[in-house]
Amino acid sequence: MQGINIKISGSDLAMLNKKLKNLKKFSKQEFKNEIGRTAADIASKAVSKVPVDTGNLKESISYGAMPDNTYVEAVAVYAPYIEFGTGGLVNTNDAEELGINPAMIKAMFSGKGRDVNIKPQPYFFNSVREGFNDLLKRLKRTIKKDLQ
């Protein structure tokens, strides 16, 4: 069996190293910036979709960053009831698409003997899903550009 010889020219190796250096540089601060931008986009999308009665729920949607994580939240006590609905109308589709176990949500909001059936008005988890998809598209474009 013959061996396989691969020769890489010095210029090709230099180009590869440059591309890897660009990716390494991107992986730090630019990635952190993209995550922050994504949180802001998700919050903005959620604010634009949330149903408004008193405005309290809309005003409770925020985002921010801490040293080790970034968050988006809707802190009004009734936020999940609006998102998922209650009783026999509970809808967990958007949460499931993000990998969240629907059993926990259904147990919390379907409730045995619950007489109140509030229709779900999704605004949060669908915004998260859209925000993640936008993030992946931006990262793919940036990485492709850095590898050219």
JODAUR-V610840 format. One record per pair of residues at least 12 apart in sequence whose C-alpha atoms are under 10 Angstrom apart, sorted by the first residue. I is the first residue (numbers start at 1). GAP is how many residues later the second one is. Records with the same first field share a line. If there is no record, write none. Layout:
I = GAP, GAP
//
This chain:
15 = 132, 133
16 = 131, 132
18 = 128, 129
19 = 124, 126, 127, 128, 129
20 = 126, 127
21 = 125, 126
22 = 121, 123, 124, 125
23 = 119, 120, 121, 122, 123, 124
26 = 113, 116, 117, 120
27 = 116
30 = 109, 112
31 = 104, 108
32 = 33, 37, 38
34 = 101, 102, 104, 105
35 = 30, 34, 35, 36, 96, 97, 100
36 = 27, 28, 29, 33, 34, 35
37 = 94, 98
38 = 25, 32, 33, 34, 90, 92, 93, 94, 95, 96, 97, 98
39 = 23, 24, 25, 26, 31, 32, 33, 34, 89, 92, 93, 96
40 = 22, 23, 24, 30, 31, 32, 91
41 = 22, 31, 86, 87, 89, 90, 91, 93, 94
42 = 19, 20, 21, 29, 30, 31, 81, 82, 83, 84, 85, 86, 87, 88, 89, 90, 92
43 = 15, 18, 19, 20, 21, 28, 29, 30, 31, 80, 81, 84, 85, 88
44 = 17, 18, 19, 83, 87
45 = 78, 79, 81, 82, 83, 85, 86
46 = 12, 15, 16, 26, 27, 28, 76, 77, 78, 79, 80, 81, 82
47 = 12, 13, 14, 15, 27, 76, 77, 80
48 = 75, 79
49 = 72, 73, 74, 75, 77, 78
50 = 29, 32, 33, 71, 72, 73, 74
51 = 31, 32, 70, 71, 72
56 = 18, 19, 20, 23
57 = 17, 18, 19, 20, 21, 22, 25
58 = 16, 17, 18, 21
59 = 15, 16, 17
60 = 13, 14, 15, 16, 17, 19
61 = 12, 13, 14, 15, 18, 63
62 = 12, 13
72 = 52, 56
73 = 51
74 = 50
79 = 43, 44, 45
80 = 25, 28, 29, 40, 41, 42, 43, 44
81 = 27, 28, 37, 38, 39, 40, 41
82 = 36, 37, 38, 39, 40, 41, 42
83 = 12, 35, 36, 37, 38, 39, 40, 41, 42, 43
84 = 21, 22, 25, 26, 34, 35, 36, 37, 38, 39, 40, 41
85 = 21, 24, 25, 31, 32, 33, 34, 35, 36, 37
86 = 19, 20, 22, 23, 24, 25, 28, 29, 30, 31, 32, 33, 34
87 = 19, 20, 21, 22, 23, 24, 25, 26, 27, 28, 29, 30, 31, 32
88 = 18, 21, 22, 23, 24, 26, 27, 28, 29, 30, 31
89 = 17, 20, 21, 27, 28, 29, 30, 31
90 = 15, 16, 17, 18, 19, 20, 21, 27, 28, 29, 30
91 = 14, 15, 18, 19, 28, 29, 30, 31
92 = 12, 13, 14, 28, 30, 33
93 = 29, 32, 33
94 = 28, 29, 30, 31, 32, 33, 34, 35
95 = 27, 29, 30, 31, 33, 34
96 = 29
97 = 28, 29, 32
98 = 27, 28, 30, 31, 34
//
